[in-house]
Amino acid sequence: MAWLLRFIQHLKNPVIPSAMPPMITFAEMRVSSLKIVRIIQRQYFPNELELLRDGKQFMADPQVKD
């Protein structure tokens, strides 16, 4: 995911290849991890996200298990 995000960023804002670190950085890994979490949340919790965006509260599902 980090490589994909780097590629997309490069398409939007080309930089000189030598200015780009050859390996994925910690910051890029963190951004990609957060992006994955957000994608999963949108897929599995759309109603809860909608309520949170609207500033409303919701009841936790008692069937959610650890």
C-alpha positions in Angstrom: 0.0 0.0 0.0 2.9 2.4 0.8 4.4 1.9 -2.6 1.0 2.5 -4.3 0.5 5.7 -2.3 4.1 6.8 -3.3 3.3 6.1 -6.9 0.1 8.1 -6.8 1.8 11.0 -5.1 4.5 10.9 -7.8 1.9 11.1 -10.5 0.3 14.1 -8.8 3.6 15.9 -8.0 6.6 14.5 -9.9 9.9 14.8 -8.2 13.4 14.1 -9.2 13.9 10.3 -8.5 17.2 11.0 -6.7 15.3 13.2 -4.2 13.0 10.3 -3.2 14.4 7.9 -0.6 14.9 4.4 -2.2 13.1 2.6 0.6 9.6 3.3 2.1 9.9 5.6 5.1 8.3 5.2 8.5 6.0 8.1 7.8 4.9 6.5 4.5 4.2 3.2 6.3 2.2 5.1 8.9 0.1 6.9 6.3 -0.6 3.7 4.4 -1.6 1.9 7.6 -4.1 4.6 8.5 -5.4 4.5 4.9 -6.0 0.8 5.2 -7.8 1.2 8.5 -10.0 3.9 7.0 -10.9 1.8 4.0 -11.9 -1.1 6.3 -13.9 1.2 8.6 -15.8 2.6 5.6 -16.6 -1.0 4.4 -17.7 -2.5 7.7 -19.0 0.5 9.7 -20.6 2.9 7.3 -23.6 3.6 9.6 -21.4 4.3 12.6 -19.1 6.6 10.6 -22.2 8.5 9.3 -23.4 9.1 12.8 -20.0 10.3 14.0 -19.7 12.7 11.0 -23.1 14.1 12.0 -22.0 14.5 15.6 -24.4 11.9 16.8 -23.8 9.1 19.3 -24.5 5.5 18.7 -25.0 2.4 20.9 -22.2 -0.1 20.7 -23.3 -3.4 19.4 -23.5 -5.9 22.3 -22.6 -8.7 19.8 -19.2 -7.3 19.1 -16.6 -9.6 20.6 -13.0 -9.1 21.5 
